[in-house]
Amino acid sequence: MLKKFFIVILGFIVVLLALGAVKVAQIKEMSSVSHAMPASAVTSYEAKSVAWQSVISAIGTLAPVEGVTLAADADGTIVKIAAESGSSVKAGDLIIGLDTSVEEAQLASAEAAASLAKLQHERATELVAKNTISKSEFDAATAQLNQAGANVAALKATIEKKHVRAPFDGRVGIRLVNLGQFVARGRALVPIQKLNPIYANFNIPQRQLGSLSLGQKIALKVDAFDKPFEGKISAINSEVDASTRSVSVQAILANPEEKLRAGMFVQVEVELPSGVPQVVIPATAIAYAPYGNSVYVIEKMKDHDGKEYLGVRQQIVKLGIARGDLVAIVDGVKPGEQVVTSGVFKLRNGAAVQVNNAVLPASSATPKPANT
């Protein structure tokens, strides 16, 4: 029994040694095989030097060159509406007329009294020349004539106050009163605005004040229309707002078709003098991170064995302005360098890549997405 036991133990040991030898051989075979990571498929873009027109972006509001809400200058009942809502009027055109029947009757009486005073003054002039009446009687006739004329002028002014006229060429808004309505003095009647040309009011930070000048061109965009509108800066405020540290700017735009209306929200771009060319790349090439934004530059590299391969170098960059799908690089990328534009987040510094530009991401400075 003891002999059999030793034989079993010896056989077991032989089996273990055989299995160990096989495993060692397998490990040696696996260690001799290269375990280099496969190259990642990416798309590339050649950094270009482009002379972009620098702009200052701001938001603003349209305002009329001239605009008021006409109000009643006297009490009265509305008897005539000469200009309906939305109509175009010229300076001096009648818009709303109030009842002047009482004033017109008083004017007729005053004009009759003025005619009589004029005749009496003419007679007094003849008589005083002949020394028939005293100088005081002549002075009384003169005063009476002047008083009668003043009464006529006052009544005419009162009547004119009840004829509300356009103070300038413009377009009438929606009227606030109706025919037959009694209105008190100061009651708002109808707005009127001059829309051609039109103002655009906006604010810019004080640090950009030195880049502005009168006559500088602007481009204005409104959600209601696809095309931009052009204008120029007409005024820069003489003081900076102490609470926002921004300065108010006013631009003037031609508006012959009156498409632009006062109160519209607008996006304004102020064109700055042309600067130095900037290196631009697609925004998809940027790997954004809290510690710094970076890109992956494609270049030829060598592995540990000295074998050459196509790899990527992570490069920290300083970003400039963005326009459409493109971003300007202030520092970090040179013109002509190839950068990765898709597959950025699966890369690391020194990783092998293979470029496949069969399908490229968008890279336009003026993109036009669908359904926008």
TAHUPE-V868209 format. One record per helix or strand. SS is the DSSP state (A for helix, B for strand). FROM is the first residue (numbers start at 0). TO is the last residue. If there is no record, write none. Layout:
ss/from/to
SS/FROM/TO
SS/FROM/TO
This chain:
ss/from/to
A/1/30
B/39/45
B/47/49
B/54/70
B/75/80
B/87/88
B/93/97
A/100/128
A/134/160
B/162/164
B/169/171
B/181/182
B/187/204
A/205/210
B/216/220
B/228/239
B/245/252
B/264/270
B/277/281
A/282/284
B/286/286
B/293/301
B/307/315
B/317/322
B/325/330
B/337/341
A/343/345
B/351/354
